[in-house]
Amino acid sequence: MVKDSSSSLSQWSLRGTTALVTGGTKGIGLAIVEELAALGATVYTCCRNQNQLNECLQQWKIKGFQVSGSVCDVTFPAERETMINNVSYMFEAKLNILVSLSSFSKNIVLFFIFY
Ligand SMILES: NC(=O)c1ccc[n+]([C@@H]2O[C@H](COP(=O)([O-])OP(=O)(O)OC[C@H]3O[C@@H](n4cnc5c(N)ncnc54)[C@H](OP(=O)(O)O)[C@@H]3O)[C@@H](O)[C@H]2O)c1
């Protein structure tokens, strides 16, 4: 989690970039959402628990992070498609970073950067 973005991270900026982090409400995903948002990225995340998502969105808003999200179980193709359509609409079809934590394979964290 980002504790002091004014020191070591201040030389980096992701302002103007977009990121999708699946499974961003707990654990590694939560930390990645907060790092990316603290660096200025606009982030979209998802999880299966609406209450947990709402709590996170509220905390991120208080912290001034640009994070939005929706409930999506990524193991269901129809839910993935709906989420991707939302993300595409929100980010105007421009996605720079994809972090897939709630992936189809256990113990795999996928991280893609697009330019
Ligand atoms: N922790 C480690 O040391 C470690 C090491 C190597 C790899 N990994 C891998 O990294 C990933 C994250 O690990 P973690 O320890 O941070 O897990 P975690 O604390 O359990 O967090 C998982 C996140 O993914 C969401 N999620 C789980 N299943 C989902 C689904 N089907 N659709 C959408 N969202 C889903 C969870 O929210 P909901 O439950 O609300 O959906 C939560 O936000 C896992 O794939 C794990 O296997 C972890």
Ligand as a Chemical Component Dictionary entry (heavy atoms), coordinates in Angstrom:
data_LIG
# 
_chem_comp.id                   LIG 
_chem_comp.type                 NON-POLYMER 
_chem_comp.pdbx_formal_charge   0 
_chem_comp.three_letter_code    LIG 
# 
loop_
_chem_comp_atom.comp_id 
_chem_comp_atom.atom_id 
_chem_comp_atom.alt_atom_id 
_chem_comp_atom.type_symbol 
_chem_comp_atom.charge 
_chem_comp_atom.model_Cartn_x 
_chem_comp_atom.model_Cartn_y 
_chem_comp_atom.model_Cartn_z 
_chem_comp_atom.pdbx_ordinal 
LIG N1  N1  N 0  -0.801  -13.817 -1.560 1  
LIG C1  C1  C 0  0.277   -14.383 -2.116 2  
LIG O1  O1  O 0  1.342   -14.549 -1.507 3  
LIG C2  C2  C 0  0.234   -14.820 -3.569 4  
LIG C3  C3  C 0  1.389   -15.284 -4.184 5  
LIG C4  C4  C 0  1.364   -15.631 -5.543 6  
LIG C5  C5  C 0  0.192   -15.539 -6.259 7  
LIG N2  N2  N 1  -0.939  -15.108 -5.647 8  
LIG C6  C6  C 0  -2.151  -15.021 -6.445 9  
LIG O2  O2  O 0  -2.496  -13.641 -6.523 10 
LIG C7  C7  C 0  -3.909  -13.532 -6.548 11 
LIG C8  C8  C 0  -4.369  -12.616 -5.394 12 
LIG O3  O3  O 0  -3.916  -13.151 -4.158 13 
LIG P1  P1  P 0  -4.327  -12.444 -2.772 14 
LIG O4  O4  O 0  -3.600  -13.171 -1.696 15 
LIG O5  O5  O -1 -4.129  -10.966 -2.874 16 
LIG O6  O6  O 0  -5.905  -12.830 -2.712 17 
LIG P2  P2  P 0  -7.073  -12.224 -1.821 18 
LIG O7  O7  O 0  -6.557  -11.443 -0.668 19 
LIG O8  O8  O 0  -8.001  -13.375 -1.568 20 
LIG O9  O9  O 0  -7.797  -11.194 -2.835 21 
LIG C9  C9  C 0  -8.381  -11.688 -4.027 22 
LIG C10 C10 C 0  -9.140  -10.548 -4.705 23 
LIG O10 O10 O 0  -9.734  -11.069 -5.897 24 
LIG C11 C11 C 0  -11.158 -10.997 -5.795 25 
LIG N3  N3  N 0  -11.667 -12.192 -6.444 26 
LIG C12 C12 C 0  -11.459 -13.494 -6.100 27 
LIG N4  N4  N 0  -12.076 -14.317 -6.959 28 
LIG C13 C13 C 0  -12.679 -13.517 -7.885 29 
LIG C14 C14 C 0  -13.481 -13.764 -9.032 30 
LIG N5  N5  N 0  -13.788 -15.005 -9.421 31 
LIG N6  N6  N 0  -13.920 -12.710 -9.769 32 
LIG C15 C15 C 0  -13.612 -11.446 -9.399 33 
LIG N7  N7  N 0  -12.869 -11.148 -8.327 34 
LIG C16 C16 C 0  -12.421 -12.166 -7.562 35 
LIG C17 C17 C 0  -11.447 -10.904 -4.312 36 
LIG O11 O11 O 0  -12.682 -10.282 -4.011 37 
LIG P3  P3  P 0  -14.047 -11.149 -3.863 38 
LIG O12 O12 O 0  -13.754 -12.299 -2.954 39 
LIG O13 O13 O 0  -15.060 -10.179 -3.312 40 
LIG O14 O14 O 0  -14.406 -11.582 -5.246 41 
LIG C18 C18 C 0  -10.280 -10.012 -3.868 42 
LIG O15 O15 O 0  -10.528 -8.659  -4.200 43 
LIG C19 C19 C 0  -4.489  -14.960 -6.444 44 
LIG O16 O16 O 0  -4.766  -15.434 -7.755 45 
LIG C20 C20 C 0  -3.347  -15.733 -5.823 46 
LIG O17 O17 O 0  -3.423  -17.095 -6.205 47 
LIG C21 C21 C 0  -0.936  -14.749 -4.322 48 
# 
loop_
_chem_comp_bond.comp_id 
_chem_comp_bond.atom_id_1 
_chem_comp_bond.atom_id_2 
_chem_comp_bond.value_order 
_chem_comp_bond.pdbx_ordinal 
LIG N1  C1  SING 1  
LIG C1  O1  DOUB 2  
LIG C1  C2  SING 3  
LIG C2  C3  SING 4  
LIG C2  C21 DOUB 5  
LIG C3  C4  DOUB 6  
LIG C4  C5  SING 7  
LIG C5  N2  DOUB 8  
LIG N2  C6  SING 9  
LIG N2  C21 SING 10 
LIG C6  O2  SING 11 
LIG C6  C20 SING 12 
LIG O2  C7  SING 13 
LIG C7  C8  SING 14 
LIG C7  C19 SING 15 
LIG C8  O3  SING 16 
LIG O3  P1  SING 17 
LIG P1  O4  DOUB 18 
LIG P1  O5  SING 19 
LIG P1  O6  SING 20 
LIG O6  P2  SING 21 
LIG P2  O7  DOUB 22 
LIG P2  O8  SING 23 
LIG P2  O9  SING 24 
LIG O9  C9  SING 25 
LIG C9  C10 SING 26 
LIG C10 O10 SING 27 
LIG C10 C18 SING 28 
LIG O10 C11 SING 29 
LIG C11 N3  SING 30 
LIG C11 C17 SING 31 
LIG N3  C12 SING 32 
LIG N3  C16 SING 33 
LIG C12 N4  DOUB 34 
LIG N4  C13 SING 35 
LIG C13 C14 SING 36 
LIG C13 C16 DOUB 37 
LIG C14 N5  SING 38 
LIG C14 N6  DOUB 39 
LIG N6  C15 SING 40 
LIG C15 N7  DOUB 41 
LIG N7  C16 SING 42 
LIG C17 O11 SING 43 
LIG C17 C18 SING 44 
LIG O11 P3  SING 45 
LIG P3  O12 DOUB 46 
LIG P3  O13 SING 47 
LIG P3  O14 SING 48 
LIG C18 O15 SING 49 
LIG C19 O16 SING 50 
LIG C19 C20 SING 51 
LIG C20 O17 SING 52 
# 
